[in-house]
Amino acid sequence: MRLFTAIFLLMLAVALVSTGLVGLLVLSDTRELLTRDAQELAAERVSQVSLKATAALDAPVRAATALSRVPGFLSLPSPEQRAHLAAVLTERRDLTALTVFSARGERLPGLQAFAVKDLPPTEVAEHEARARALIGPGPEAVRWSRATLLPDRPPSLTFVFPLGDPARGYVAAELSLAALGRALEAEHVGSTGFAYVVDVRGRLLAGAPERARPGDDLSSRPAVAPAVRMLKEAPEREVTWVGNFGEGDGRVVAASAIIPGPGWAVVSEQPLDAAYTQVRLMQRRIGLGLVAAIGVALMLALVFSRGLTRPLKGFTRSALEIARGKFGTQVQVETRNELGELAKTFNYMSQQLLAYDKENRGLYESLERGYLETILALANSIDSKDAYTRGHSQRVGDMAAEIGREMGLTDREVKQLRYGGILHDIGKIGIAENILCKQTQLTTDEMSVMREHPSIGASIVGPVSFLGTARDAVRSHHEKWNGTGYPEGLKGQAIPLIARVVACADTWDACTSTRPYQRAMGTQAAMEVMNRLRGVSLDPDVVDALARVLEKKGAFAETSPSPRAVPLAS
């Protein structure tokens, strides 16, 4: 084994060193390039989203500024002016209000239209106040207000444009950002990224970063802080910026772009792992190459050292098999040297151990059969006192063993379950026959006497060492899951598992066999009773195991009427 280990480690080291050096060189040469490509892709994506957001603003602005191109709009009769305003609101659902002002900023009577009826006077006044704040000396172009954030409403903003050149009046329009928000929510950056819009204060206007709502302050978000800084420094410049932000699993590749005019920034975020897919792919390929090199080294080491180490491995493996009880195991060594002679001696020893083991197993099985026959005789002595319970102990033992196997217990534990089931009522030997075989309801005193049989039985089987944990089943099979049983009032997991299993098997046999107080129930009806007792007097896990045993037997194919009463275990 030492020789095999030395050869294996030497070849493995050669493969690791050569492959590792190549992998490091490739990583150092290409990581920077792939990272730069990923960031350029993020910048290109945010630019595309910025163009879409700008287009979403341009369309309603073009629809509203069409009023400035209506010849003599301010001189038209009032009905025609209102018709033009209504037409614009009908064409653009994202425009929610239009108001016409004079050149001095006075609202012209009758020239105000809203897409929503019955607006509160405060909102109308705020709309007019925002519009008047934008009217005044300066370039004759569209002017934008800051976004307005109202509870339970999408963000909106007001823009104003002149009528005529020089301006003879102004039109103020209220623009809802709901459509822009929906467009950005549907815009994905890669497979897991997202884009959103913030204003100069860092407030969310549109889009859907995780767990954020319109109006939330995102200025402290790592990806938003640089965008807000750019907005404050140069709000009218079309600047695009990209970088990595965050820590640990929350690291992202973020890019931002300025939208001139309203003074907004479009921000896109994508998890770092998703953005750098190519880098990870390259690392994975290098890892696969390393694994392949290790595999080649392993195969060469196996082939080269097999001739030297195979006989020793065979001896080791066979010795372990014998230690586990598999006597008769043979070693196959086809050499004529000392190893061959040792193999013949080893094989002879293994055959002799196998013969001794068979003899011992026969004696043990004979002894065990004697134990079991004695136990059955004891149990039958109890069952024979009552024609209704004849064979009850044997059936309880068999069912308890099946439940134990279903619950994954060991063969030794299952054997103790069978013993415990057969002997669970052995203490009734010490109960007077006039009480034991009484066909009517027991009195309180008689019931107290009957309840002594678990303790009597435990004292009977206690000195018998081979019964092991079966004594717990004899003593505690009348304990209940809710703690109302006897003789000790144990509750839940404090009741030994073997007693819980025997109690379930005992109750099942009581349901499915004819007694003085009831007729035997069918499987379905009996299982209904067991389910009612589940978690009350019986362990729920044991009842579930019983149901699985019955299902595997196909016992639920029958149908039976529901029981009228819950029978008691014997």
C-alpha positions in Angstrom: 0.0 0.0 0.0 2.9 2.4 0.7 4.3 1.7 -2.8 0.9 2.3 -4.4 0.5 5.6 -2.4 3.9 6.8 -3.3 3.4 6.2 -7.1 -0.1 7.7 -7.0 1.0 10.9 -5.1 4.0 11.4 -7.4 1.9 11.2 -10.6 -0.9 13.3 -9.1 1.6 16.0 -8.1 3.0 16.2 -11.6 -0.5 16.5 -13.1 -1.6 19.1 -10.5 1.5 21.3 -11.0 1.5 21.3 -14.8 -2.3 21.8 -15.1 -2.3 24.4 -12.3 0.4 26.5 -13.9 -1.4 26.5 -17.3 -4.7 27.3 -15.6 -3.1 30.3 -13.7 -1.5 31.6 -16.9 -4.8 31.4 -18.8 -6.8 33.0 -16.0 -4.4 35.9 -15.6 -4.4 36.6 -19.4 -8.1 36.4 -20.0 -9.9 37.4 -16.7 -9.3 41.1 -17.2 -10.5 40.9 -20.8 -13.7 39.0 -19.9 -14.4 41.3 -17.0 -14.1 44.3 -19.3 -16.4 42.7 -21.9 -19.0 42.1 -19.2 -18.9 45.7 -18.0 -19.1 47.0 -21.6 -22.1 44.8 -22.1 -23.8 46.2 -19.0 -23.1 49.8 -20.2 -24.6 48.9 -23.6 -27.7 47.4 -22.0 -28.3 50.4 -19.8 -27.9 52.7 -22.8 -30.6 50.7 -24.6 -32.9 51.0 -21.5 -32.2 54.7 -21.4 -33.3 55.1 -25.0 -36.5 53.2 -24.3 -37.2 55.4 -21.3 -36.5 58.6 -23.3 -38.8 57.3 -26.1 -41.5 56.7 -23.4 -41.2 60.4 -22.4 -41.0 61.8 -26.0 -44.2 60.3 -27.2 -46.5 62.1 -24.7 -44.5 65.3 -25.1 -45.0 65.2 -28.9 -48.7 64.6 -28.4 -49.0 67.6 -26.0 -46.8 70.0 -28.0 -48.9 69.4 -31.0 -51.2 72.1 -29.5 -48.5 74.7 -30.2 -48.7 73.8 -33.8 -52.5 74.4 -34.0 -52.8 77.8 -35.9 -54.1 80.5 -33.7 -54.9 78.1 -30.8 -55.3 81.0 -28.3 -57.7 82.8 -30.7 -60.0 79.8 -31.4 -63.4 79.7 -29.8 -63.5 78.0 -26.4 -65.4 74.9 -27.6 -62.7 74.2 -30.2 -59.9 74.8 -27.7 -61.5 72.4 -25.2 -62.0 69.9 -28.0 -58.2 70.0 -28.8 -57.4 69.5 -25.2 -59.7 66.5 -24.9 -58.3 65.0 -28.1 -54.8 65.1 -26.6 -56.0 63.4 -23.4 -57.8 60.8 -25.4 -54.8 60.0 -27.6 -52.4 59.7 -24.7 -53.7 57.9 -21.6 -50.5 58.7 -19.7 -51.3 62.4 -19.8 -53.7 63.0 -16.9 -54.1 66.8 -17.1 -53.7 69.8 -19.4 -54.0 73.4 -18.3 -53.5 76.6 -20.5 -51.9 79.7 -18.9 -51.5 83.2 -20.2 -48.0 84.6 -20.9 -48.1 86.1 -17.3 -48.9 82.7 -15.8 -52.6 83.2 -15.2 -54.8 80.1 -15.8 -57.2 80.8 -18.7 -60.8 80.1 -17.7 -62.3 76.9 -19.1 -59.0 75.7 -20.6 -58.3 73.0 -18.1 -58.9 69.3 -18.7 -58.4 66.2 -16.5 -58.4 62.5 -17.5 -59.7 61.7 -14.0 -62.9 63.2 -12.7 -63.5 64.6 -9.3 -59.9 65.4 -8.4 -59.5 66.9 -4.9 -59.1 70.7 -5.1 -55.7 70.3 -3.3 -54.3 68.2 -6.2 -55.6 70.7 -8.8 -54.0 73.5 -6.9 -50.7 71.6 -6.6 -50.8 70.9 -10.4 -51.2 74.6 -11.1 -48.5 75.6 -8.6 -46.0 73.3 -10.2 -46.9 74.6 -13.6 -46.5 78.3 -12.6 -43.1 77.5 -11.1 -42.0 76.5 -14.5 -43.4 79.5 -16.4 -41.0 82.5 -16.7 -38.1 83.9 -18.6 -35.7 81.5 -20.1 -35.3 79.2 -23.2 -38.5 78.7 -25.0 -38.5 74.9 -24.7 -40.1 72.1 -22.7 -39.5 72.5 -19.0 -39.8 69.7 -16.4 -40.8 69.7 -12.8 -39.5 67.2 -10.2 -41.5 64.0 -9.9 -44.6 64.1 -7.7 -45.2 61.2 -5.4 -48.7 60.7 -4.0 -49.9 57.8 -1.9 -51.6 55.0 -3.8 -50.8 56.6 -7.1 -48.0 56.1 -9.7 -45.4 58.9 -9.8 -46.1 61.8 -12.1 -44.4 65.0 -13.3 -45.4 68.3 -14.8 -43.9 69.7 -18.0 -44.7 73.1 -19.6 -44.1 74.3 -23.2 -44.8 77.7 -24.8 -47.6 78.6 -27.3 -46.1 80.8 -30.1 -42.7 82.4 -30.5 -42.4 84.7 -28.6 -44.7 82.9 -26.1 -48.3 84.2 -26.0 -49.2 81.5 -23.5 -48.2 78.2 -22.0 -49.6 74.7 -21.7 -48.9 72.6 -18.6 -49.3 68.8 -18.9 -49.3 66.2 -16.1 -47.6 63.0 -17.1 -48.2 59.7 -15.3 -45.1 57.4 -15.1 -47.3 54.2 -14.7 -46.6 53.1 -18.3 -42.9 53.7 -17.9 -42.9 51.7 -14.7 -44.6 48.7 -16.5 -42.1 48.9 -19.4 -39.1 48.8 -17.0 -40.6 46.0 -14.9 -40.7 43.9 -18.1 -37.2 44.9 -19.0 -34.7 42.3 -17.9 -30.9 42.8 -17.7 -29.6 39.4 -18.6 -31.5 36.5 -17.0 -31.6 37.9 -13.4 -31.0 41.6 -13.6 -33.4 44.6 -13.6 -33.4 48.3 -14.5 -35.1 51.2 -12.8 -35.2 55.0 -12.8 -34.3 57.4 -10.0 -34.5 61.2 -9.7 -31.8 63.6 -8.5 -32.7 62.8 -4.8 -32.3 59.0 -5.4 -36.1 58.3 -5.2 -37.4 55.4 -7.2 -39.7 56.6 -10.0 -40.1 53.5 -12.2 -38.9 49.9 -12.3 -38.9 47.2 -9.7 -35.7 46.5 -7.7 -36.3 43.9 -5.1 -38.7 44.9 -2.3 -38.7 48.6 -3.3 -41.8 50.7 -4.1 -42.1 54.0 -6.1 -41.0 56.9 -3.9 -38.6 54.8 -1.8 -35.2 56.5 -1.1 -32.5 54.5 -2.8 -29.8 57.1 -2.6 -27.8 54.9 -0.2 -27.9 51.9 -2.5 -24.4 51.2 -3.8 -25.5 51.2 -7.4 -27.5 54.4 -7.1 -25.1 56.6 -5.2 -22.8 57.2 -8.3 -25.8 58.0 -10.5 -27.2 60.6 -8.0 -23.7 62.2 -7.9 -23.6 62.4 -11.7 -27.1 63.9 -11.8 -26.1 66.6 -9.3 -22.8 67.4 -11.2 -24.1 67.4 -14.8 -27.8 66.8 -15.1 -27.9 67.7 -18.8 -25.0 65.5 -20.0 -25.6 62.1 -21.4 -23.2 60.1 -19.3 -22.9 56.4 -18.9 -21.1 54.8 -16.0 -20.4 51.1 -15.0 -18.8 49.3 -12.0 -19.0 46.6 -9.4 -20.8 47.2 -6.1 -21.8 45.4 -2.9 -20.2 42.7 -0.8 -20.3 38.9 -0.6 -23.2 37.2 -2.3 -24.9 40.6 -2.9 -22.3 41.9 -5.3 -23.6 43.3 -8.6 -22.4 44.8 -11.8 -24.3 48.1 -12.2 -24.5 50.7 -14.9 -26.2 54.0 -15.0 -27.1 56.6 -17.7 -28.4 60.2 -17.4 -31.7 61.2 -19.1 -31.3 64.9 -19.9 -34.5 67.0 -19.5 -36.3 65.7 -16.4 -32.9 65.0 -14.8 -33.2 61.3 -14.2 -30.8 58.4 -14.1 -31.5 54.9 -15.4 -29.8 52.3 -13.3 -29.3 48.6 -14.2 -28.2 45.9 -11.8 -27.1 42.3 -12.5 -25.7 39.8 -10.0 -22.0 39.5 -10.3 -22.1 35.8 -10.9 -24.6 36.2 -13.8 -22.6 39.0 -15.4 -19.3 37.2 -15.3 -20.6 33.9 -16.7 -17.8 33.6 -19.2 -15.2 33.9 -16.4 -16.9 31.2 -14.4 -17.1 29.1 -17.6 -13.4 29.4 -18.1 -12.7 28.5 -14.5 -15.0 25.4 -14.9 -13.1 24.3 -18.0 -9.8 24.6 -16.2 -11.3 22.6 -13.3 -12.4 19.9 -15.7 -9.0 19.8 -17.2 -7.5 19.4 -13.8 -9.9 16.6 -13.0 -9.1 14.9 -16.2 -5.3 15.1 -15.5 -5.9 13.7 -12.0 -7.9 10.8 -13.6 -5.1 10.0 -16.0 -2.6 10.0 -13.2 -4.9 7.8 -11.1 -5.3 5.3 -13.9 -1.5 5.1 -14.6 -0.8 4.6 -10.9 -3.4 1.8 -10.7 -2.0 0.0 -13.8 1.6 0.4 -12.7 1.1 -0.7 -9.1 -1.6 -3.3 -9.5 0.9 -6.2 -10.0 2.6 -5.4 -6.7 -0.3 -4.4 -4.5 -3.1 -6.6 -5.7 -2.2 -9.7 -3.6 -1.9 -7.6 -0.4 -5.2 -5.9 -1.1 -6.8 -9.4 -1.6 -5.5 -10.5 1.8 -6.7 -7.3 3.5 -10.2 -7.5 1.9 -10.7 -11.2 2.8 -9.5 -10.7 6.3 -12.1 -7.9 6.8 -14.8 -10.1 5.3 -14.0 -12.8 7.9 -13.9 -10.2 10.6 -17.5 -9.3 9.6 -18.6 -12.9 9.9 -18.3 -14.0 6.2 -16.4 -17.2 6.9 -15.3 -19.2 3.9 -14.0 -16.2 2.0 -11.2 -17.2 -0.4 -8.1 -15.3 -1.6 -7.3 -15.7 -5.3 -3.5 -15.5 -5.7 -2.2 -17.2 -8.8 1.5 -17.1 -7.9 3.9 -19.9 -6.8 5.9 -17.8 -4.4 5.5 -17.2 -0.7 2.3 -15.2 -1.3 0.8 -18.2 -3.0 1.6 -20.5 0.0 0.2 -17.9 2.4 -3.0 -17.7 0.3 -3.5 -21.5 0.5 -3.0 -21.5 4.3 -5.4 -18.5 4.6 -8.1 -20.3 2.5 -7.8 -23.5 4.6 -8.3 -21.4 7.8 -11.3 -19.7 6.3 -13.0 -23.0 5.4 -12.4 -24.4 8.9 -13.9 -21.2 10.4 -17.0 -21.7 8.1 -17.5 -25.2 9.4 -17.3 -24.1 13.0 -19.7 -21.2 12.3 -22.3 -23.5 10.7 -22.2 -25.8 13.8 -22.5 -22.8 16.2 -25.4 -21.3 14.2 -27.3 -24.6 14.3 -26.9 -24.8 18.1 -28.0 -21.2 18.5 -31.0 -21.7 16.2 -32.0 -24.8 18.2 -31.7 -22.9 21.4 -33.7 -20.0 20.1 -36.5 -22.3 18.8 -36.6 -23.7 22.3 -36.9 -20.2 23.8 -39.7 -19.3 21.3 -41.6 -22.5 22.0 -41.4 -21.8 25.7 -42.6 -18.3 25.2 -45.5 -19.4 23.0 -46.5 -22.0 25.6 -46.6 -19.3 28.3 -48.7 -17.0 26.1 -51.1 -19.8 25.1 -51.6 -20.6 28.8 -53.1 -17.1 29.1 -55.1 -17.1 25.8 -56.6 -20.6 26.6 -58.5 -19.1 29.5 -60.7 -17.1 27.1 -62.0 -18.5 23.8 -62.2 -15.0 22.5 -58.5 -14.2 22.9 -57.2 -17.6 21.6 -54.2 -16.8 19.4 -54.2 -13.2 20.4 -50.6 -13.1 21.8 -49.2 -14.8 18.7 -51.0 -12.3 16.4 -49.8 -9.3 18.4 -46.2 -10.6 18.3 -46.4 -11.1 14.5 -47.9 -7.7 13.8 -45.4 -6.0 16.2 -42.5 -7.5 14.3 -44.0 -6.3 10.9 -44.4 -2.8 12.2 -40.8 -2.8 13.6 -39.4 -3.9 10.2 -41.4 -1.1 8.5 -39.9 1.4 11.0 -36.4 0.2 10.0 -35.5 -1.5 13.3 -32.7 -4.0 13.4 -33.2 -7.8 13.3 -32.4 -8.0 17.0 -34.9 -5.3 17.8 -37.6 -6.9 15.7 -36.9 -10.2 17.5 -37.4 -8.5 20.9 -40.6 -7.0 19.5 -41.9 -10.4 18.7 -41.1 -11.7 22.2 -42.7 -8.6 23.7 -45.8 -9.0 21.7 -46.2 -12.7 22.6 -45.5 -12.1 26.3 -47.3 -8.7 26.7 -50.2 -10.3 28.7 -48.1 -12.9 30.6 -48.9 -11.1 33.9 -52.6 -12.2 33.6 -51.4 -15.5 35.0 -51.5 -13.8 38.4 -55.1 -12.5 37.9 -58.0 -14.5 39.3 -60.1 -16.2 36.6 -63.3 -14.8 37.9 -61.9 -11.3 37.0 -60.0 -12.4 33.9 -62.8 -14.2 32.2 -65.7 -11.9 33.4 -68.1 -11.3 30.5 -69.6 -8.1 32.0 -68.0 -4.8 32.8 -65.4 -4.9 35.6 -66.0 -3.0 38.8 -63.6 -0.3 40.0 -61.8 -2.7 42.4 -61.7 -5.4 39.7 -60.2 -3.0 37.2 -57.5 -2.1 39.8 -56.7 -5.7 40.1 -56.6 -6.2 36.3 -54.3 -3.2 35.9 -51.7 -5.0 38.0 -51.0 -7.5 35.2 -48.2 -5.4 33.5 -46.2 -5.2 36.7 -46.8 -8.9 37.4 -45.7 -9.8 33.9 -42.6 -7.6 34.2 -41.6 -9.4 37.4 -42.0 -12.7 35.7 -39.9 -12.0 32.6 -37.4 -9.7 34.4 -34.9 -12.5 35.4 -34.8 -13.9 31.9 -31.8 -12.2 30.4 -32.3 -13.2 26.8 -35.7 -11.4 26.7 -33.8 -8.0 26.9 -36.1 -5.1 26.2 -39.1 -7.3 25.8 -39.6 -6.6 29.6 -40.4 -3.0 28.7 -43.2 -4.1 26.4 -44.7 -6.3 29.1 -44.6 -3.5 31.7 -45.5 -0.5 29.6 -47.9 -1.7 26.8 -50.8 0.0 28.5 -49.1 3.4 28.8 -50.8 6.0 26.6 -49.2 8.6 24.4 -51.1 11.4 26.2 -49.9 10.2 29.7 -53.2 8.7 30.9 -52.1 5.1 30.8 -50.8 2.7 33.5 -49.0 1.6 35.5 -46.6 4.6 35.6 -48.5 7.2 33.5 -45.6 7.7 31.1 -46.2 10.1 28.2 -45.0 10.5 24.6 -41.3 9.5 24.0 -40.9 8.6 27.6 -42.7 5.3 26.8 -40.2 2.8 25.5 -40.5 2.3 21.7 -41.0 -1.4 22.0 -44.0 -0.8 24.3 -45.5 1.8 21.9 -45.3 -0.7 19.0 -46.8 -3.6 21.0 -49.6 -1.3 22.2 -50.4 -0.4 18.6 -50.4 -4.1 17.5 -52.5 -5.0 20.6 -55.1 -2.4 19.8 -55.2 -3.5 16.1 -55.8 -7.1 17.1 -58.5 -6.0 19.5 -60.3 -4.2 16.7 -60.0 -7.0 14.1 -60.9 -10.0 16.3 -64.3 -10.9 17.8 -64.7 -10.1 21.5 -67.7 -10.4 23.9 -68.3 -6.7 23.6 -67.9 -6.4 19.8 -67.7 -8.2 16.5 -64.5 -8.2 14.5 -64.1 -5.0 12.3 -62.9 -4.8 8.7 -59.6 -3.3 7.8 -61.0 0.1 6.9 -63.2 0.4 10.0 -60.4 -0.7 12.2 -58.0 1.8 10.7 -60.5 4.6 11.4 -60.4 3.6 15.0 -56.6 3.6 15.0 -56.5 7.0 13.4 -58.8 8.3 16.2 -56.4 6.9 18.8 -53.4 8.4 16.9 -51.8 11.0 19.2 -54.2 10.1 22.0 -53.2 6.7 23.3 -51.0 5.6 20.4 -47.7 6.9 18.9 -48.6 8.7 15.6 -45.4 7.4 13.9 -46.2 3.8 14.9 -49.8 4.1 13.6 -48.4 5.5 10.3 -46.0 2.5 10.1 -49.0 0.1 10.7 -50.9 1.8 7.8 -47.9 1.3 5.5 -47.7 -2.4 6.5 -51.4 -2.9 5.7 -51.1 -0.9 2.4 -48.3 -3.1 1.3 -50.4 -6.2 2.0 -53.3 -4.7 0.0 -55.5 -4.8 3.0 -57.3 -1.6 2.2 -59.0 -3.1 -0.9 -61.9 -4.2 1.3 -64.7 -1.9 2.5 -66.3 -2.0 5.9 -68.8 0.1 7.8 -67.4 2.5 10.3 -67.2 1.2 13.9 -69.8 2.3 16.4 -67.4 2.4 19.3 -63.7 2.5 20.0 -62.6 -1.0 21.3 -60.1 -1.3 24.0 -56.9 -3.4 23.7 -56.9 -6.6 25.6 
